[in-house]
Amino acid sequence: MKSAKPEKKIRSLGDLQAIKQKVKDENALREDGYKACVTIHMGTCGIASGAREILTALMDELAACGRHDVRITTSGCIGACSHEPVMTVEVLGAKPVLYGDLNPVAAGDVFREHVLGGRIVPQFVVTLGTQS
């Protein structure tokens, strides 16, 4: 019986923190059974700009694709008012992407291309990765 290849040795606090972050990133969505999460930001300016229509369009897309490992949720304002309506797409193992200047058709395209297909849709990207 072959033994498994030994893991890289932890030589510093930085190594340990990197391992912790990697495990956290790999398991963040998986813990609740989802591989992707789409958050529609529905602050006052988002709702006024059409966030409810985006939510409806994405719920229709989710129902049509038959996937059960994608969560669609809402949150309040994210501070990207000039790009409303906006939504964040988080896919297991990838950096979150904030998409903006959306309409129901564009949101459906982003859902199919990014959430289902794994391809970022650059023309609607506001930020890539976590905002600080």
Residue, then its C-alpha position, 0 to 999 in steps of 0.5 A: m500500500k502506497s502512502a500519501k505524499p506528505e503535505k507541505k510543512i508549516r514553517s510560519l504563521g503565514d503558512l498556517q494562515a494561508i491554509k486556514q484561508k484556503v480551507k475557509d474559501e473551499n468550504a464557505l458555500r459547501e457547508d450549506g450544500y450550495k456551490a453558488c450564491v447570487t445576492i441581489h442588493m436591494g437597498t432603496c436605490g437598488i429597488a428604485s433602479g429595478a432590483r425586484e425585476i432582477l430578483t424575479a428574472l433570476m428566480d425564473e432562471l433558477a427554476a428553468c435550469g433545475r439546479h438545487d445547488v444555487r442559492i439566490t438571496t437578497s441584502g441591503c445596500i452595498g454602496a455601489c449606487s452609481h451602478e444599480p441595480v447590482m448583484t454579487v455572484e459567489v461560486l465555490g473556489a472563486k473570488p466573488v464578482l459584483y455585477g452592475d448596471l443590470n436589467p433582467v435580460a443582462a442578469g439572466d445572461v450573467f446567471r447562465e454564463h457565470v453561475l451555470g457556465g463558470r465564465i465571468v461576464p466582463q461588460f457588467v463587472v464592477t469589482l472582482g474580489t472582496q471589497s475592503 
